[in-house]
Amino acid sequence: MGIFKIKGGIPLKGHFRAVGAKNAITKLLVASLISEKRYLFFNVPNILDVEITVGLCKEIGSIVNWDTKERVIEISTPCLKTTYIPQRFSGSNRIPILMIGALLGRTDEDIIVPMAGGCKIGRRPVDFHIKSLEKLGASIEYREMKKEGAYFARAHEGLQGCLIELPYPSVGATENTILAACRAKGTTVIKNAAIEPEVIDLVLFLQKLGVAIVVDVDRTIRIQPAQEFYEVEHTVVTDRIEVASLAMAAIGTKGHIFIEGAQHLHMIAFLNKLRELGAGFHIRNNGIEFFYRGALKGGILLETDVHPGFLTDWQQPFVALLTQAEGHSIVHETVHENRFGYTETLKEMGADIQIFNECLGNLPCRFRARNYAHSIVIKGVTPLVSKAIAIPDLRAGFAYVIAALMAPDETILSGIHFLDRGYEDLAMKLASLGADINHEPKSKKKETASNTTLTTTHTHS
Ligand code: EPU
């Protein structure tokens, strides 16, 4: 994938249209597997995680047409070619494990799924997924394979709806349980469910598809299986992570951007923190404007949480921004236990950040007294110096992009394939907002961001 060379200090200005959410479309594609009908998705981002998920669906028999230019995917899975997900999909993202929920009600065969991957931000077990699916009647075994382990799942007696109380409102476990419940007999009730906008997008899709599904205000989701499946068109919910990431890049560079399609309702916790920071935003009827309005104010207590709290995926870029806010700020990560590894590099760039194992906040936290480095104190303002950086994961990668955009000299970023997992045409997008960014492909052929567009109008079938 090559490297990004970013010369910072230029305010980002301009506008762009936000794309659909990675964490919604990947699940919607998996959800399409629960029947043989044809589904059409609009507003699909052209990112690596979608490409991987399309590959996964095609592996088991989906017919996929992806028009990346029009952002449309048409998918149908008339029959299952196999229910074995090869190990090459292990580690690519968190999606394979959801295949169990989607396929259990459709086949008597064993569903074999490699271990879940995704960003290395903690242990990220799948015990809640397994326990919920077992409660619905599945038998799931973990077996060692050639290179690493895989889950073997089956429901020979069929699935039976029941009451499931999740120990924590896990996004993935909620989605997996919902998917399985769509073909179980009787009603399934999930208590303490995740209600992230991307989960609600899945709920909306499934309702259109024929499932009777209700989301109560107290994190209870009730699912009655579909009697009949319908063909469905669905526009993917806007990516609130892309919106916030680019908004923070604009504010960090003292710029001003308008993001068409940004949805106020999904950004409330983020906007409140921007206001505390002294940054500006205007909600327009078709999007949100974000802008710098004078020295950023620290003294903030930021605690990540499940929705409607402050999203953990906004945390890393926000910390990059806090290095430029006056005074001490605290960040308490309560969702993933190991999401501050990236701060070492920010420190090497000049940031003043201390890490603590204690909970430096008020929210109930599963990591209390468990010796995880999950709180930090940041002292700003510290000038940032450029350096060569290897990106370790997706959102840490964006924190480094912001740091690079704020540092005055040239920063070289390698490992940019992590960014491609979740941000569409990032170099292009930043360049169009005025950033001095060059994408140098691995071939060493020097090309600028504007002529190395990763977008291609190809059709995946
Ligand atoms: N957890 C368990 N057991 C389980 C499931 C989760 O202990 O069986 C724990 C996890 O270890 C974690 C917490 O519960 O500490 C939350 O995990 P959750 O299941 O909610 O996360 P996920 O479904 O694996 C999705 C997003 C993440 C995002 C989290 C939280 C996708 C593909 N990923 O992960 O997004 O951080 O929800 O909102 O939807 C990203 O986009 O960069 C990203 C990491």
Residues whose N, C-alpha, C, O or C-beta is under 5 A from the ligand:
A	BS01	EPU	N23 R94 C119 R123 R124 P125 V126 D127 F128 H129 P169 S170 V171 G172 A173 T312 D313 V335 H336 E337 L394 R395
